[in-house]
């Protein structure tokens, strides 16, 4: 990912190779989440036992964590802008902010999962449990990877090893973060807002 | 610039040519193992009510034969050529991400070892649920042993190798082309590699999700495919074939690319309708996503779904047929040289056409209902995957062997290999059309004399033995050529594409000077002027970390296999440690 000053390689498309590779990765991830979301939708309302989504989903609480995750995307934009203009003081603040925002989201998810289990919704309880936990769990795993990535960049910045010459590294991390955020918007809409 | 030698230089290599060779030899060994499994199947079926192997072992043999050939032999054999040839064809010094490329190979190797290790354990618990792994046969209550766990974990590992390779080759082909190498000047093999790479990065996530569901069902007791809790086994079929049909094109498109290189070379004519061949390949790539339910006509999806998928399946035959006519038109009026590579390429056209036509017959649901799960289908897809993919890959082996080793394979031995393969292949698989239509079911370890298919099964078995003898000639040919093969020189066939403009085998940096391309057939239109070699050419160094990171994956997979949680943390730690060292080691592409 980031090593000494990335040389300005000639590329046929004029686009940084790492960035192009990452876009391909995001395309691939769309199929991954697409399969998970389709399965959730196909199995919607087919559970033979409870609890059902309307009995258990806590939309106000999840709205707060959704807001938090959306805000972290804004901080990601600000982090990249700070790195690009060489303002490493604010870059460190915003990168840490993204990591904290992600961690708060994961905390909400931990709270949500554990309260669901207490109320009887486990992965084994019914089809809703199977599909809900695997979909939101996969998303949570992606957020976890993102938090580790942001913390890595933050530590590199603290060590003075991240500067404007690494703007592409931060931009790619940002692509990942925004993608994970967009996936959550889809999940929040389909699973929480349009639940049956 | 001298090349490092020794074991360490291979373990840490990031050179696309060495990784290509590693892919080739690993996949070739797996091809021989998969072939051995096929021979055992044919011995069991040589006569009715045979007891050479029992039903359980037979299930394992056909499961591992299919899984091995698809994921561990044919795909990686194609990947060997992606690795070795594509950077040379596009005028690049390496792939876009050399260490990711090494990672792909090590993940592929370790996934292969992981799945096949099941043969070596006590009671050899090798996978036994078919390469298609239909739920609910693969669920815990019907298959409680570790067999299916080996399969579903091994496939997840192999999928990661394919994904990483897909990203790498998309970027390599789009971004690392030599100056002047416009997309419409790209050799067809590189074009088909690009389409295949897009199919890999889109199809593998789908099977990964299907396998994760199955893993959760088996390990954590979820109900994704269990009807008792409202789950639906047909979901598995949809996800599997949504991956599985693009996978068919992942297997055939590279062979089509190989043949599109060889026919012009040995007909001394440019490929007829280059643009149409390329666009047909791209169209096949898109349409390959819209035909998956033709594998599921017998499920009973209803007349609307059946009609739609029958139509799309018949439609996809059009771009395929277009390619066949373009190849034939390339031959028309050419000065044809029947080298061994050319013989295999011509064999590809004929046999693939037969397989394509029998495929169109089961595009029609009423006909398919008679054919499904019979040997007719076995005949069909072996004409496509052996008559098509393998003939194409053999053609590629004879064609590019001199480029990869500097020496030519023996042509006389090659003709023996070709004719034994061509005759053996037809003797094995052509009678299966009839055994199938007469009612012999697939995947059953024996049959009775009353079915009236004794002679045809014996013919298939004799054909399989002829195929095996052909392979012995090929292996001997490869062995012999190390010392006795004629020295090839840069361009033994008079090829037109850039890989033939440099010495055989190429130096570690490939091109002394990156060529500037002005046409589709650079070596025919304007032979490159001798270049003065520049002073220093940067070549990426080696790295241990791709292999270390790759080792984390089979370690993690041991956790669900043995139901031991802590192993997943060990494996995860190895993976993350490898990735961090990889990310922050000094390494200049």
HADDOCK unambig.tbl for C-alpha pairs under 7 A between the chains (distance, minus, plus):
assign (segid A and resid 1 and name CA) (segid B and resid 583 and name CA) 5.03 0.50 0.50
assign (segid A and resid 2 and name CA) (segid B and resid 583 and name CA) 6.17 0.50 0.50
assign (segid A and resid 2 and name CA) (segid B and resid 584 and name CA) 6.55 0.50 0.50
assign (segid A and resid 3 and name CA) (segid B and resid 584 and name CA) 5.83 0.50 0.50
assign (segid A and resid 3 and name CA) (segid B and resid 586 and name CA) 6.19 0.50 0.50
assign (segid A and resid 11 and name CA) (segid B and resid 175 and name CA) 4.95 0.50 0.50
assign (segid A and resid 11 and name CA) (segid B and resid 176 and name CA) 5.76 0.50 0.50
assign (segid A and resid 12 and name CA) (segid B and resid 174 and name CA) 6.69 0.50 0.50
assign (segid A and resid 12 and name CA) (segid B and resid 175 and name CA) 4.48 0.50 0.50
assign (segid A and resid 12 and name CA) (segid B and resid 176 and name CA) 5.85 0.50 0.50
assign (segid A and resid 12 and name CA) (segid B and resid 177 and name CA) 5.84 0.50 0.50
assign (segid A and resid 13 and name CA) (segid B and resid 174 and name CA) 6.73 0.50 0.50
assign (segid A and resid 13 and name CA) (segid B and resid 175 and name CA) 5.49 0.50 0.50
assign (segid A and resid 17 and name CA) (segid B and resid 96 and name CA) 6.81 0.50 0.50
assign (segid A and resid 17 and name CA) (segid B and resid 171 and name CA) 6.22 0.50 0.50
assign (segid A and resid 17 and name CA) (segid B and resid 175 and name CA) 6.71 0.50 0.50
assign (segid A and resid 20 and name CA) (segid B and resid 171 and name CA) 6.37 0.50 0.50
assign (segid A and resid 21 and name CA) (segid B and resid 167 and name CA) 5.62 0.50 0.50
assign (segid A and resid 21 and name CA) (segid B and resid 168 and name CA) 6.90 0.50 0.50
assign (segid A and resid 21 and name CA) (segid B and resid 171 and name CA) 5.78 0.50 0.50
assign (segid A and resid 24 and name CA) (segid B and resid 167 and name CA) 6.05 0.50 0.50
assign (segid A and resid 25 and name CA) (segid B and resid 167 and name CA) 6.68 0.50 0.50
assign (segid A and resid 28 and name CA) (segid B and resid 201 and name CA) 5.26 0.50 0.50
assign (segid A and resid 28 and name CA) (segid B and resid 202 and name CA) 5.16 0.50 0.50
assign (segid A and resid 28 and name CA) (segid B and resid 205 and name CA) 6.62 0.50 0.50
assign (segid A and resid 31 and name CA) (segid B and resid 202 and name CA) 6.10 0.50 0.50
assign (segid A and resid 31 and name CA) (segid B and resid 205 and name CA) 5.96 0.50 0.50
assign (segid A and resid 31 and name CA) (segid B and resid 206 and name CA) 6.41 0.50 0.50
assign (segid A and resid 32 and name CA) (segid B and resid 205 and name CA) 4.79 0.50 0.50
assign (segid A and resid 32 and name CA) (segid B and resid 206 and name CA) 5.93 0.50 0.50
assign (segid A and resid 32 and name CA) (segid B and resid 209 and name CA) 6.66 0.50 0.50
assign (segid A and resid 35 and name CA) (segid B and resid 206 and name CA) 6.03 0.50 0.50
assign (segid A and resid 35 and name CA) (segid B and resid 209 and name CA) 6.71 0.50 0.50
assign (segid A and resid 36 and name CA) (segid B and resid 209 and name CA) 6.87 0.50 0.50
assign (segid A and resid 46 and name CA) (segid B and resid 230 and name CA) 6.06 0.50 0.50
assign (segid A and resid 47 and name CA) (segid B and resid 229 and name CA) 6.95 0.50 0.50
assign (segid A and resid 47 and name CA) (segid B and resid 230 and name CA) 5.86 0.50 0.50
assign (segid A and resid 48 and name CA) (segid B and resid 229 and name CA) 6.08 0.50 0.50
assign (segid A and resid 48 and name CA) (segid B and resid 230 and name CA) 5.99 0.50 0.50
assign (segid A and resid 123 and name CA) (segid B and resid 222 and name CA) 6.00 0.50 0.50
assign (segid A and resid 124 and name CA) (segid B and resid 221 and name CA) 6.01 0.50 0.50
assign (segid A and resid 124 and name CA) (segid B and resid 222 and name CA) 4.73 0.50 0.50
assign (segid A and resid 124 and name CA) (segid B and resid 223 and name CA) 6.95 0.50 0.50
assign (segid A and resid 126 and name CA) (segid B and resid 229 and name CA) 6.64 0.50 0.50
assign (segid A and resid 127 and name CA) (segid B and resid 223 and name CA) 6.49 0.50 0.50
assign (segid A and resid 127 and name CA) (segid B and resid 224 and name CA) 6.94 0.50 0.50
assign (segid A and resid 127 and name CA) (segid B and resid 230 and name CA) 6.93 0.50 0.50
assign (segid A and resid 127 and name CA) (segid B and resid 231 and name CA) 6.81 0.50 0.50
assign (segid A and resid 130 and name CA) (segid B and resid 222 and name CA) 5.93 0.50 0.50
assign (segid A and resid 130 and name CA) (segid B and resid 223 and name CA) 6.84 0.50 0.50
assign (segid A and resid 130 and name CA) (segid B and resid 224 and name CA) 6.85 0.50 0.50
